[in-house]
Amino acid sequence: MRLFPSVPINSRLTVDDEVLPDGCQVRKGWFDNYFAYAMEFKPERWLDGDGEMAYVQMKLVVAAVMYEFEVVVVNGGATAKKMMNPPYILSLVLKMKGRLAVRLHKRQR
């Protein structure tokens, strides 16, 4: 669901021989690795049905934050160009190299 997922690699030890739906054989004792293909934005892959609920939830969260707060990048923070391809550190949990410093200002109503 993310362009840069928090857990980009998942590894498991196979306990039984298996055949995947595409016919690929996986033998007992093999290490299986899953690399999230994050370049495709497909939140529906995690849901039954058409996946519309994932879109509604994401829009609701963003709208609520933007309604209550003004999000401002702190001086010296990331530029728009840098955020299109941010440097990251590959580990069990994917981390952005450095940080994106932002400040939330409560909107005055």
PDB file as gemmi writes it, atoms N, CA and C in Angstrom:
CRYST1    1.000    1.000    1.000  90.00  90.00  90.00 P 1                      
ATOM      1  N   MET A   1       0.807  -1.192   0.000  1.00  0.00           N  
ATOM      2  CA  MET A   1       0.000   0.000   0.000  1.00  0.00           C  
ATOM      3  C   MET A   1       0.850   1.256   0.000  1.00  0.00           C  
ATOM      4  N   ARG A   2       2.125   1.142   0.251  1.00  0.00           N  
ATOM      5  CA  ARG A   2       2.956   2.324   0.319  1.00  0.00           C  
ATOM      6  C   ARG A   2       4.002   2.305  -0.776  1.00  0.00           C  
ATOM      7  N   LEU A   3       4.428   3.500  -1.172  1.00  0.00           N  
ATOM      8  CA  LEU A   3       5.516   3.582  -2.121  1.00  0.00           C  
ATOM      9  C   LEU A   3       6.784   3.040  -1.481  1.00  0.00           C  
ATOM     10  N   PHE A   4       6.981   3.345  -0.196  1.00  0.00           N  
ATOM     11  CA  PHE A   4       8.109   2.824   0.552  1.00  0.00           C  
ATOM     12  C   PHE A   4       7.552   2.098   1.772  1.00  0.00           C  
ATOM     13  N   PRO A   5       7.277   0.793   1.672  1.00  0.00           N  
ATOM     14  CA  PRO A   5       6.646   0.063   2.773  1.00  0.00           C  
ATOM     15  C   PRO A   5       7.551  -0.021   3.990  1.00  0.00           C  
ATOM     16  N   SER A   6       6.948  -0.062   5.179  1.00  0.00           N  
ATOM     17  CA  SER A   6       7.737  -0.110   6.410  1.00  0.00           C  
ATOM     18  C   SER A   6       8.492  -1.423   6.557  1.00  0.00           C  
ATOM     19  N   VAL A   7       7.991  -2.496   6.016  1.00  0.00           N  
ATOM     20  CA  VAL A   7       8.697  -3.785   6.023  1.00  0.00           C  
ATOM     21  C   VAL A   7       8.827  -4.236   4.569  1.00  0.00           C  
ATOM     22  N   PRO A   8       9.932  -3.831   3.898  1.00  0.00           N  
ATOM     23  CA  PRO A   8      10.055  -4.099   2.468  1.00  0.00           C  
ATOM     24  C   PRO A   8      10.427  -5.531   2.125  1.00  0.00           C  
ATOM     25  N   ILE A   9      11.020  -6.250   3.085  1.00  0.00           N  
ATOM     26  CA  ILE A   9      11.467  -7.619   2.834  1.00  0.00           C  
ATOM     27  C   ILE A   9      10.934  -8.505   3.948  1.00  0.00           C  
ATOM     28  N   ASN A  10      10.421  -9.658   3.581  1.00  0.00           N  
ATOM     29  CA  ASN A  10       9.936 -10.611   4.564  1.00  0.00           C  
ATOM     30  C   ASN A  10      10.525 -11.967   4.203  1.00  0.00           C  
ATOM     31  N   SER A  11      11.122 -12.648   5.156  1.00  0.00           N  
ATOM     32  CA  SER A  11      11.783 -13.917   4.886  1.00  0.00           C  
ATOM     33  C   SER A  11      11.222 -14.999   5.800  1.00  0.00           C  
ATOM     34  N   ARG A  12      11.018 -16.183   5.244  1.00  0.00           N  
ATOM     35  CA  ARG A  12      10.495 -17.320   6.010  1.00  0.00           C  
ATOM     36  C   ARG A  12      11.203 -18.594   5.576  1.00  0.00           C  
ATOM     37  N   LEU A  13      11.246 -19.573   6.474  1.00  0.00           N  
ATOM     38  CA  LEU A  13      11.765 -20.899   6.174  1.00  0.00           C  
ATOM     39  C   LEU A  13      10.576 -21.789   5.837  1.00  0.00           C  
ATOM     40  N   THR A  14      10.613 -22.437   4.681  1.00  0.00           N  
ATOM     41  CA  THR A  14       9.512 -23.296   4.244  1.00  0.00           C  
ATOM     42  C   THR A  14       9.524 -24.592   5.049  1.00  0.00           C  
ATOM     43  N   VAL A  15       8.376 -24.954   5.624  1.00  0.00           N  
ATOM     44  CA  VAL A  15       8.298 -26.154   6.457  1.00  0.00           C  
ATOM     45  C   VAL A  15       7.799 -27.372   5.691  1.00  0.00           C  
ATOM     46  N   ASP A  16       7.149 -27.182   4.553  1.00  0.00           N  
ATOM     47  CA  ASP A  16       6.665 -28.282   3.718  1.00  0.00           C  
ATOM     48  C   ASP A  16       6.888 -27.934   2.251  1.00  0.00           C  
ATOM     49  N   ASP A  17       6.957 -28.969   1.402  1.00  0.00           N  
ATOM     50  CA  ASP A  17       6.984 -28.724  -0.041  1.00  0.00           C  
ATOM     51  C   ASP A  17       5.660 -28.081  -0.448  1.00  0.00           C  
ATOM     52  N   GLU A  18       5.728 -27.099  -1.319  1.00  0.00           N  
ATOM     53  CA  GLU A  18       4.528 -26.397  -1.777  1.00  0.00           C  
ATOM     54  C   GLU A  18       4.617 -26.143  -3.276  1.00  0.00           C  
ATOM     55  N   VAL A  19       3.471 -25.973  -3.889  1.00  0.00           N  
ATOM     56  CA  VAL A  19       3.392 -25.535  -5.282  1.00  0.00           C  
ATOM     57  C   VAL A  19       2.520 -24.287  -5.296  1.00  0.00           C  
ATOM     58  N   LEU A  20       3.076 -23.183  -5.771  1.00  0.00           N  
ATOM     59  CA  LEU A  20       2.342 -21.925  -5.826  1.00  0.00           C  
ATOM     60  C   LEU A  20       1.309 -21.965  -6.952  1.00  0.00           C  
ATOM     61  N   PRO A  21       0.320 -21.068  -6.912  1.00  0.00           N  
ATOM     62  CA  PRO A  21      -0.724 -21.069  -7.948  1.00  0.00           C  
ATOM     63  C   PRO A  21      -0.191 -20.974  -9.378  1.00  0.00           C  
ATOM     64  N   ASP A  22       0.969 -20.346  -9.558  1.00  0.00           N  
ATOM     65  CA  ASP A  22       1.520 -20.235 -10.916  1.00  0.00           C  
ATOM     66  C   ASP A  22       2.352 -21.455 -11.314  1.00  0.00           C  
ATOM     67  N   GLY A  23       2.405 -22.484 -10.438  1.00  0.00           N  
ATOM     68  CA  GLY A  23       3.130 -23.712 -10.744  1.00  0.00           C  
ATOM     69  C   GLY A  23       4.549 -23.761 -10.206  1.00  0.00           C  
ATOM     70  N   CYS A  24       5.022 -22.676  -9.632  1.00  0.00           N  
ATOM     71  CA  CYS A  24       6.380 -22.623  -9.072  1.00  0.00           C  
ATOM     72  C   CYS A  24       6.464 -23.537  -7.850  1.00  0.00           C  
ATOM     73  N   GLN A  25       7.493 -24.398  -7.820  1.00  0.00           N  
ATOM     74  CA  GLN A  25       7.668 -25.319  -6.696  1.00  0.00           C  
ATOM     75  C   GLN A  25       8.578 -24.696  -5.643  1.00  0.00           C  
ATOM     76  N   VAL A  26       8.172 -24.839  -4.387  1.00  0.00           N  
ATOM     77  CA  VAL A  26       8.947 -24.356  -3.249  1.00  0.00           C  
ATOM     78  C   VAL A  26       9.202 -25.565  -2.361  1.00  0.00           C  
ATOM     79  N   ARG A  27      10.460 -25.883  -2.139  1.00  0.00           N  
ATOM     80  CA  ARG A  27      10.825 -27.092  -1.390  1.00  0.00           C  
ATOM     81  C   ARG A  27      10.988 -26.829   0.109  1.00  0.00           C  
ATOM     82  N   LYS A  28      10.714 -27.857   0.891  1.00  0.00           N  
ATOM     83  CA  LYS A  28      10.902 -27.804   2.336  1.00  0.00           C  
ATOM     84  C   LYS A  28      12.356 -27.430   2.633  1.00  0.00           C  
ATOM     85  N   GLY A  29      12.540 -26.507   3.588  1.00  0.00           N  
ATOM     86  CA  GLY A  29      13.879 -26.092   3.983  1.00  0.00           C  
ATOM     87  C   GLY A  29      14.410 -24.885   3.221  1.00  0.00           C  
ATOM     88  N   TRP A  30      13.723 -24.472   2.165  1.00  0.00           N  
ATOM     89  CA  TRP A  30      14.152 -23.289   1.417  1.00  0.00           C  
ATOM     90  C   TRP A  30      13.787 -22.030   2.202  1.00  0.00           C  
ATOM     91  N   PHE A  31      14.622 -21.009   2.055  1.00  0.00           N  
ATOM     92  CA  PHE A  31      14.272 -19.694   2.579  1.00  0.00           C  
ATOM     93  C   PHE A  31      13.498 -18.961   1.500  1.00  0.00           C  
ATOM     94  N   ASP A  32      12.331 -18.489   1.847  1.00  0.00           N  
ATOM     95  CA  ASP A  32      11.500 -17.738   0.911  1.00  0.00           C  
ATOM     96  C   ASP A  32      11.559 -16.269   1.291  1.00  0.00           C  
ATOM     97  N   ASN A  33      11.759 -15.433   0.313  1.00  0.00           N  
ATOM     98  CA  ASN A  33      11.780 -13.991   0.532  1.00  0.00           C  
ATOM     99  C   ASN A  33      10.657 -13.343  -0.245  1.00  0.00           C  
ATOM    100  N   TYR A  34      10.003 -12.406   0.403  1.00  0.00           N  
ATOM    101  CA  TYR A  34       8.960 -11.627  -0.249  1.00  0.00           C  
ATOM    102  C   TYR A  34       9.420 -10.183  -0.269  1.00  0.00           C  
ATOM    103  N   PHE A  35       9.464  -9.600  -1.442  1.00  0.00           N  
ATOM    104  CA  PHE A  35       9.827  -8.200  -1.595  1.00  0.00           C  
ATOM    105  C   PHE A  35       8.576  -7.459  -2.060  1.00  0.00           C  
ATOM    106  N   ALA A  36       8.077  -6.596  -1.210  1.00  0.00           N  
ATOM    107  CA  ALA A  36       6.863  -5.857  -1.558  1.00  0.00           C  
ATOM    108  C   ALA A  36       7.120  -5.014  -2.797  1.00  0.00           C  
ATOM    109  N   TYR A  37       6.334  -5.227  -3.826  1.00  0.00           N  
ATOM    110  CA  TYR A  37       6.477  -4.430  -5.040  1.00  0.00           C  
ATOM    111  C   TYR A  37       5.665  -3.163  -4.850  1.00  0.00           C  
ATOM    112  N   ALA A  38       6.317  -2.164  -4.295  1.00  0.00           N  
ATOM    113  CA  ALA A  38       5.622  -0.953  -3.883  1.00  0.00           C  
ATOM    114  C   ALA A  38       5.385   0.039  -5.002  1.00  0.00           C  
ATOM    115  N   MET A  39       5.917  -0.198  -6.178  1.00  0.00           N  
ATOM    116  CA  MET A  39       5.744   0.764  -7.262  1.00  0.00           C  
ATOM    117  C   MET A  39       4.316   0.770  -7.803  1.00  0.00           C  
ATOM    118  N   GLU A  40       3.556  -0.268  -7.513  1.00  0.00           N  
ATOM    119  CA  GLU A  40       2.160  -0.307  -7.932  1.00  0.00           C  
ATOM    120  C   GLU A  40       1.277   0.031  -6.741  1.00  0.00           C  
ATOM    121  N   PHE A  41       0.529   1.096  -6.857  1.00  0.00           N  
ATOM    122  CA  PHE A  41      -0.383   1.505  -5.794  1.00  0.00           C  
ATOM    123  C   PHE A  41      -1.661   0.691  -5.921  1.00  0.00           C  
ATOM    124  N   LYS A  42      -1.746  -0.372  -5.135  1.00  0.00           N  
ATOM    125  CA  LYS A  42      -2.902  -1.264  -5.200  1.00  0.00           C  
ATOM    126  C   LYS A  42      -3.383  -1.619  -3.796  1.00  0.00           C  
ATOM    127  N   PRO A  43      -4.005  -0.701  -3.087  1.00  0.00           N  
ATOM    128  CA  PRO A  43      -4.483  -1.048  -1.752  1.00  0.00           C  
ATOM    129  C   PRO A  43      -5.521  -2.156  -1.775  1.00  0.00           C  
ATOM    130  N   GLU A  44      -6.186  -2.339  -2.910  1.00  0.00           N  
ATOM    131  CA  GLU A  44      -7.220  -3.376  -2.997  1.00  0.00           C  
ATOM    132  C   GLU A  44      -6.658  -4.783  -2.876  1.00  0.00           C  
ATOM    133  N   ARG A  45      -5.341  -4.943  -3.037  1.00  0.00           N  
ATOM    134  CA  ARG A  45      -4.772  -6.288  -2.931  1.00  0.00           C  
ATOM    135  C   ARG A  45      -4.940  -6.871  -1.531  1.00  0.00           C  
ATOM    136  N   TRP A  46      -5.177  -6.016  -0.541  1.00  0.00           N  
ATOM    137  CA  TRP A  46      -5.308  -6.484   0.831  1.00  0.00           C  
ATOM    138  C   TRP A  46      -6.756  -6.660   1.256  1.00  0.00           C  
ATOM    139  N   LEU A  47      -7.676  -6.378   0.396  1.00  0.00           N  
ATOM    140  CA  LEU A  47      -9.083  -6.415   0.781  1.00  0.00           C  
ATOM    141  C   LEU A  47      -9.886  -7.372  -0.077  1.00  0.00           C  
ATOM    142  N   ASP A  48     -10.985  -7.871   0.490  1.00  0.00           N  
ATOM    143  CA  ASP A  48     -11.973  -8.583  -0.314  1.00  0.00           C  
ATOM    144  C   ASP A  48     -12.827  -7.528  -1.004  1.00  0.00           C  
ATOM    145  N   GLY A  49     -13.369  -7.837  -2.115  1.00  0.00           N  
ATOM    146  CA  GLY A  49     -14.222  -6.879  -2.816  1.00  0.00           C  
ATOM    147  C   GLY A  49     -13.404  -5.951  -3.696  1.00  0.00           C  
ATOM    148  N   ASP A  50     -13.912  -4.744  -3.895  1.00  0.00           N  
ATOM    149  CA  ASP A  50     -13.276  -3.832  -4.840  1.00  0.00           C  
ATOM    150  C   ASP A  50     -12.193  -2.950  -4.231  1.00  0.00           C  
ATOM    151  N   GLY A  51     -12.011  -2.971  -2.917  1.00  0.00           N  
ATOM    152  CA  GLY A  51     -10.944  -2.201  -2.286  1.00  0.00           C  
ATOM    153  C   GLY A  51     -11.265  -0.734  -2.087  1.00  0.00           C  
ATOM    154  N   GLU A  52     -12.481  -0.340  -2.327  1.00  0.00           N  
ATOM    155  CA  GLU A  52     -12.846   1.076  -2.214  1.00  0.00           C  
ATOM    156  C   GLU A  52     -12.698   1.596  -0.785  1.00  0.00           C  
ATOM    157  N   MET A  53     -12.862   0.720   0.211  1.00  0.00           N  
ATOM    158  CA  MET A  53     -12.770   1.154   1.604  1.00  0.00           C  
ATOM    159  C   MET A  53     -11.379   1.686   1.929  1.00  0.00           C  
ATOM    160  N   ALA A  54     -10.336   1.101   1.374  1.00  0.00           N  
ATOM    161  CA  ALA A  54      -8.972   1.574   1.627  1.00  0.00           C  
ATOM    162  C   ALA A  54      -8.812   3.015   1.150  1.00  0.00           C  
ATOM    163  N   TYR A  55      -9.360   3.332  -0.012  1.00  0.00           N  
ATOM    164  CA  TYR A  55      -9.289   4.701  -0.529  1.00  0.00           C  
ATOM    165  C   TYR A  55     -10.046   5.671   0.372  1.00  0.00           C  
ATOM    166  N   VAL A  56     -11.213   5.261   0.822  1.00  0.00           N  
ATOM    167  CA  VAL A  56     -12.024   6.115   1.684  1.00  0.00           C  
ATOM    168  C   VAL A  56     -11.283   6.397   2.987  1.00  0.00           C  
ATOM    169  N   GLN A  57     -10.680   5.367   3.589  1.00  0.00           N  
ATOM    170  CA  GLN A  57      -9.963   5.547   4.847  1.00  0.00           C  
ATOM    171  C   GLN A  57      -8.761   6.469   4.675  1.00  0.00           C  
ATOM    172  N   MET A  58      -7.989   6.283   3.609  1.00  0.00           N  
ATOM    173  CA  MET A  58      -6.822   7.139   3.386  1.00  0.00           C  
ATOM    174  C   MET A  58      -7.236   8.591   3.185  1.00  0.00           C  
ATOM    175  N   LYS A  59      -8.264   8.812   2.403  1.00  0.00           N  
ATOM    176  CA  LYS A  59      -8.734  10.177   2.150  1.00  0.00           C  
ATOM    177  C   LYS A  59      -9.247  10.825   3.431  1.00  0.00           C  
ATOM    178  N   LEU A  60      -9.933  10.049   4.259  1.00  0.00           N  
ATOM    179  CA  LEU A  60     -10.472  10.574   5.509  1.00  0.00           C  
ATOM    180  C   LEU A  60      -9.357  11.017   6.453  1.00  0.00           C  
ATOM    181  N   VAL A  61      -8.331  10.208   6.600  1.00  0.00           N  
ATOM    182  CA  VAL A  61      -7.216  10.551   7.485  1.00  0.00           C  
ATOM    183  C   VAL A  61      -6.505  11.809   6.993  1.00  0.00           C  
ATOM    184  N   VAL A  62      -6.189  11.864   5.708  1.00  0.00           N  
ATOM    185  CA  VAL A  62      -5.505  13.040   5.155  1.00  0.00           C  
ATOM    186  C   VAL A  62      -6.371  14.283   5.310  1.00  0.00           C  
ATOM    187  N   ALA A  63      -7.652  14.166   5.014  1.00  0.00           N  
ATOM    188  CA  ALA A  63      -8.552  15.313   5.130  1.00  0.00           C  
ATOM    189  C   ALA A  63      -8.646  15.801   6.573  1.00  0.00           C  
ATOM    190  N   ALA A  64      -8.712  14.881   7.533  1.00  0.00           N  
ATOM    191  CA  ALA A  64      -8.814  15.265   8.942  1.00  0.00           C  
ATOM    192  C   ALA A  64      -7.561  15.997   9.408  1.00  0.00           C  
ATOM    193  N   VAL A  65      -6.392  15.507   9.021  1.00  0.00           N  
ATOM    194  CA  VAL A  65      -5.136  16.166   9.405  1.00  0.00           C  
ATOM    195  C   VAL A  65      -5.044  17.545   8.756  1.00  0.00           C  
ATOM    196  N   MET A  66      -5.349  17.620   7.466  1.00  0.00           N  
ATOM    197  CA  MET A  66      -5.249  18.896   6.758  1.00  0.00           C  
ATOM    198  C   MET A  66      -6.289  19.905   7.252  1.00  0.00           C  
ATOM    199  N   TYR A  67      -7.426  19.425   7.718  1.00  0.00           N  
ATOM    200  CA  TYR A  67      -8.463  20.312   8.245  1.00  0.00           C  
ATOM    201  C   TYR A  67      -8.017  20.937   9.564  1.00  0.00           C  
ATOM    202  N   GLU A  68      -7.395  20.136  10.417  1.00  0.00           N  
ATOM    203  CA  GLU A  68      -7.007  20.602  11.750  1.00  0.00           C  
ATOM    204  C   GLU A  68      -5.658  21.309  11.785  1.00  0.00           C  
ATOM    205  N   PHE A  69      -4.747  20.940  10.871  1.00  0.00           N  
ATOM    206  CA  PHE A  69      -3.381  21.446  10.953  1.00  0.00           C  
ATOM    207  C   PHE A  69      -2.874  21.959   9.612  1.00  0.00           C  
ATOM    208  N   GLU A  70      -1.961  22.911   9.698  1.00  0.00           N  
ATOM    209  CA  GLU A  70      -1.179  23.320   8.539  1.00  0.00           C  
ATOM    210  C   GLU A  70       0.153  22.589   8.673  1.00  0.00           C  
ATOM    211  N   VAL A  71       0.534  21.835   7.655  1.00  0.00           N  
ATOM    212  CA  VAL A  71       1.781  21.065   7.686  1.00  0.00           C  
ATOM    213  C   VAL A  71       2.850  21.878   6.972  1.00  0.00           C  
ATOM    214  N   VAL A  72       3.923  22.215   7.701  1.00  0.00           N  
ATOM    215  CA  VAL A  72       4.985  23.054   7.152  1.00  0.00           C  
ATOM    216  C   VAL A  72       6.310  22.311   7.268  1.00  0.00           C  
ATOM    217  N   VAL A  73       7.046  22.221   6.147  1.00  0.00           N  
ATOM    218  CA  VAL A  73       8.379  21.619   6.180  1.00  0.00           C  
ATOM    219  C   VAL A  73       9.313  22.602   6.857  1.00  0.00           C  
ATOM    220  N   VAL A  74      10.070  22.136   7.845  1.00  0.00           N  
ATOM    221  CA  VAL A  74      11.001  22.979   8.585  1.00  0.00           C  
ATOM    222  C   VAL A  74      12.160  23.351   7.671  1.00  0.00           C  
ATOM    223  N   ASN A  75      12.688  24.565   7.830  1.00  0.00           N  
ATOM    224  CA  ASN A  75      13.831  25.001   7.024  1.00  0.00           C  
ATOM    225  C   ASN A  75      14.940  23.967   7.065  1.00  0.00           C  
ATOM    226  N   GLY A  76      15.515  23.686   5.906  1.00  0.00           N  
ATOM    227  CA  GLY A  76      16.553  22.664   5.819  1.00  0.00           C  
ATOM    228  C   GLY A  76      15.976  21.275   5.614  1.00  0.00           C  
ATOM    229  N   GLY A  77      14.658  21.179   5.555  1.00  0.00           N  
ATOM    230  CA  GLY A  77      14.014  19.888   5.348  1.00  0.00           C  
ATOM    231  C   GLY A  77      14.051  19.478   3.892  1.00  0.00           C  
ATOM    232  N   ALA A  78      13.361  18.433   3.592  1.00  0.00           N  
ATOM    233  CA  ALA A  78      13.365  17.873   2.239  1.00  0.00           C  
ATOM    234  C   ALA A  78      12.661  18.795   1.255  1.00  0.00           C  
ATOM    235  N   THR A  79      13.179  18.814   0.050  1.00  0.00           N  
ATOM    236  CA  THR A  79      12.540  19.556  -1.031  1.00  0.00           C  
ATOM    237  C   THR A  79      11.585  18.625  -1.768  1.00  0.00           C  
ATOM    238  N   ALA A  80      10.725  19.199  -2.589  1.00  0.00           N  
ATOM    239  CA  ALA A  80       9.789  18.377  -3.363  1.00  0.00           C  
ATOM    240  C   ALA A  80      10.545  17.416  -4.272  1.00  0.00           C  
ATOM    241  N   LYS A  81      11.643  17.874  -4.865  1.00  0.00           N  
ATOM    242  CA  LYS A  81      12.438  17.021  -5.753  1.00  0.00           C  
ATOM    243  C   LYS A  81      13.033  15.836  -4.983  1.00  0.00           C  
ATOM    244  N   LYS A  82      13.554  16.110  -3.796  1.00  0.00           N  
ATOM    245  CA  LYS A  82      14.151  15.045  -2.983  1.00  0.00           C  
ATOM    246  C   LYS A  82      13.093  14.016  -2.567  1.00  0.00           C  
ATOM    247  N   MET A  83      11.880  14.464  -2.290  1.00  0.00           N  
ATOM    248  CA  MET A  83      10.839  13.557  -1.828  1.00  0.00           C  
ATOM    249  C   MET A  83      10.312  12.651  -2.931  1.00  0.00           C  
ATOM    250  N   MET A  84      10.565  12.977  -4.192  1.00  0.00           N  
ATOM    251  CA  MET A  84      10.141  12.103  -5.282  1.00  0.00           C  
ATOM    252  C   MET A  84      10.978  10.829  -5.329  1.00  0.00           C  
ATOM    253  N   ASN A  85      12.192  10.880  -4.811  1.00  0.00           N  
ATOM    254  CA  ASN A  85      13.070   9.706  -4.763  1.00  0.00           C  
ATOM    255  C   ASN A  85      13.941   9.819  -3.516  1.00  0.00           C  
ATOM    256  N   PRO A  86      13.349   9.656  -2.329  1.00  0.00           N  
ATOM    257  CA  PRO A  86      14.115   9.872  -1.103  1.00  0.00           C  
ATOM    258  C   PRO A  86      15.145   8.776  -0.871  1.00  0.00           C  
ATOM    259  N   PRO A  87      16.299   9.147  -0.318  1.00  0.00           N  
ATOM    260  CA  PRO A  87      17.268   8.114   0.047  1.00  0.00           C  
ATOM    261  C   PRO A  87      16.736   7.346   1.259  1.00  0.00           C  
ATOM    262  N   TYR A  88      16.963   6.048   1.264  1.00  0.00           N  
ATOM    263  CA  TYR A  88      16.487   5.273   2.394  1.00  0.00           C  
ATOM    264  C   TYR A  88      17.523   4.229   2.785  1.00  0.00           C  
ATOM    265  N   ILE A  89      17.374   3.702   3.982  1.00  0.00           N  
ATOM    266  CA  ILE A  89      18.259   2.680   4.524  1.00  0.00           C  
ATOM    267  C   ILE A  89      17.483   1.371   4.510  1.00  0.00           C  
ATOM    268  N   LEU A  90      18.001   0.369   3.807  1.00  0.00           N  
ATOM    269  CA  LEU A  90      17.328  -0.921   3.735  1.00  0.00           C  
ATOM    270  C   LEU A  90      17.645  -1.729   4.988  1.00  0.00           C  
ATOM    271  N   SER A  91      16.621  -2.092   5.704  1.00  0.00           N  
ATOM    272  CA  SER A  91      16.738  -2.925   6.895  1.00  0.00           C  
ATOM    273  C   SER A  91      15.403  -3.645   7.034  1.00  0.00           C  
ATOM    274  N   LEU A  92      15.220  -4.370   8.123  1.00  0.00           N  
ATOM    275  CA  LEU A  92      13.943  -5.055   8.305  1.00  0.00           C  
ATOM    276  C   LEU A  92      12.793  -4.059   8.223  1.00  0.00           C  
ATOM    277  N   VAL A  93      12.980  -2.917   8.854  1.00  0.00           N  
ATOM    278  CA  VAL A  93      12.003  -1.837   8.771  1.00  0.00           C  
ATOM    279  C   VAL A  93      12.627  -0.735   7.933  1.00  0.00           C  
ATOM    280  N   LEU A  94      12.011  -0.409   6.809  1.00  0.00           N  
ATOM    281  CA  LEU A  94      12.560   0.586   5.893  1.00  0.00           C  
ATOM    282  C   LEU A  94      12.552   1.963   6.543  1.00  0.00           C  
ATOM    283  N   LYS A  95      13.719   2.623   6.527  1.00  0.00           N  
ATOM    284  CA  LYS A  95      13.843   3.945   7.129  1.00  0.00           C  
ATOM    285  C   LYS A  95      14.322   4.936   6.087  1.00  0.00           C  
ATOM    286  N   MET A  96      13.778   6.118   6.152  1.00  0.00           N  
ATOM    287  CA  MET A  96      14.254   7.195   5.295  1.00  0.00           C  
ATOM    288  C   MET A  96      15.583   7.676   5.855  1.00  0.00           C  
ATOM    289  N   LYS A  97      16.577   7.830   4.982  1.00  0.00           N  
ATOM    290  CA  LYS A  97      17.880   8.320   5.428  1.00  0.00           C  
ATOM    291  C   LYS A  97      17.718   9.783   5.813  1.00  0.00           C  
ATOM    292  N   GLY A  98      18.171  10.119   6.988  1.00  0.00           N  
ATOM    293  CA  GLY A  98      17.929  11.468   7.487  1.00  0.00           C  
ATOM    294  C   GLY A  98      16.514  11.544   8.016  1.00  0.00           C  
ATOM    295  N   ARG A  99      15.864  12.636   7.778  1.00  0.00           N  
ATOM    296  CA  ARG A  99      14.485  12.763   8.248  1.00  0.00           C  
ATOM    297  C   ARG A  99      13.768  13.834   7.447  1.00  0.00           C  
ATOM    298  N   LEU A 100      12.483  13.813   7.533  1.00  0.00           N  
ATOM    299  CA  LEU A 100      11.659  14.867   6.956  1.00  0.00           C  
ATOM    300  C   LEU A 100      11.084  15.637   8.130  1.00  0.00           C  
ATOM    301  N   ALA A 101      11.675  16.771   8.394  1.00  0.00           N  
ATOM    302  CA  ALA A 101      11.243  17.578   9.534  1.00  0.00           C  
ATOM    303  C   ALA A 101      10.056  18.442   9.122  1.00  0.00           C  
ATOM    304  N   VAL A 102       8.952  18.246   9.791  1.00  0.00           N  
ATOM    305  CA  VAL A 102       7.762  19.062   9.546  1.00  0.00           C  
ATOM    306  C   VAL A 102       7.252  19.588  10.878  1.00  0.00           C  
ATOM    307  N   ARG A 103       6.492  20.630  10.788  1.00  0.00           N  
ATOM    308  CA  ARG A 103       5.868  21.190  11.974  1.00  0.00           C  
ATOM    309  C   ARG A 103       4.381  21.316  11.676  1.00  0.00           C  
ATOM    310  N   LEU A 104       3.569  20.904  12.626  1.00  0.00           N  
ATOM    311  CA  LEU A 104       2.121  21.029  12.483  1.00  0.00           C  
ATOM    312  C   LEU A 104       1.668  22.246  13.275  1.00  0.00           C  
ATOM    313  N   HIS A 105       0.979  23.144  12.598  1.00  0.00           N  
ATOM    314  CA  HIS A 105       0.427  24.329  13.251  1.00  0.00           C  
ATOM    315  C   HIS A 105      -1.085  24.173  13.310  1.00  0.00           C  
ATOM    316  N   LYS A 106      -1.616  24.231  14.522  1.00  0.00           N  
ATOM    317  CA  LYS A 106      -3.070  24.138  14.694  1.00  0.00           C  
ATOM    318  C   LYS A 106      -3.718  25.321  13.991  1.00  0.00           C  
ATOM    319  N   ARG A 107      -4.690  25.034  13.160  1.00  0.00           N  
ATOM    320  CA  ARG A 107      -5.384  26.104  12.433  1.00  0.00           C  
ATOM    321  C   ARG A 107      -6.271  26.896  13.400  1.00  0.00           C  
ATOM    322  N   GLN A 108      -6.269  28.195  13.239  1.00  0.00           N  
ATOM    323  CA  GLN A 108      -7.121  29.073  14.050  1.00  0.00           C  
ATOM    324  C   GLN A 108      -8.491  29.166  13.400  1.00  0.00           C  
ATOM    325  N   ARG A 109      -9.520  28.948  14.134  1.00  0.00           N  
ATOM    326  CA  ARG A 109     -10.884  29.001  13.594  1.00  0.00           C  
ATOM    327  C   ARG A 109     -11.679  30.057  14.332  1.00  0.00           C  
TER     328      ARG A 109                                                      
END                                                                             
